[in-house]
C-alpha cells in the first residue's frame, strides 16, 4: 500500500454524486492517502469546478435527482467543453445491455474496484 500512497499523494479527484454521504469512507480513504477530494452534487456544480481547476480524475454516479442519466449527459458535456479528464462511473444497477458509456474509463458498483481504478488512473497521470 506504500506504493499506492506515493501514487495518490497530491492527486486531485472530483467526486460528483447527489448523495455524497454514501461515499464518506472512500473519500476519507483517498484524503488519508494524500489526495485532494472535491465534491459536487450536480453536473452544473461539477462543470463549474472543472472550469476553475484541473483534476486528475472524476468519479461520478449516473442518476442524480430526477435525471437517471445525468452522469451520461455529463460525459457529453465534458466532450463538448474539451475536458479530457478520465471518468469512472460508480453506480449501482448499471444496465450493460444498453452499452458501455462512450468516454467512461470504467463502470463499477464495487468500492474495492473504485480504489483500484483510482490508483490505476493516478499511476497513468504520473507516468505522462
Secondary structure by P-SEA (a helix, b strand, c coil): caaaaaaaccbbbbbbccccccaaaaaaaaaaaccbbbbbccaaaaaaaaacccccbbbbbcccccccaaaaaaaaaaaaaccccbbbbbccccccccccccccccccccaaaaaaaaaaaaaaaaac
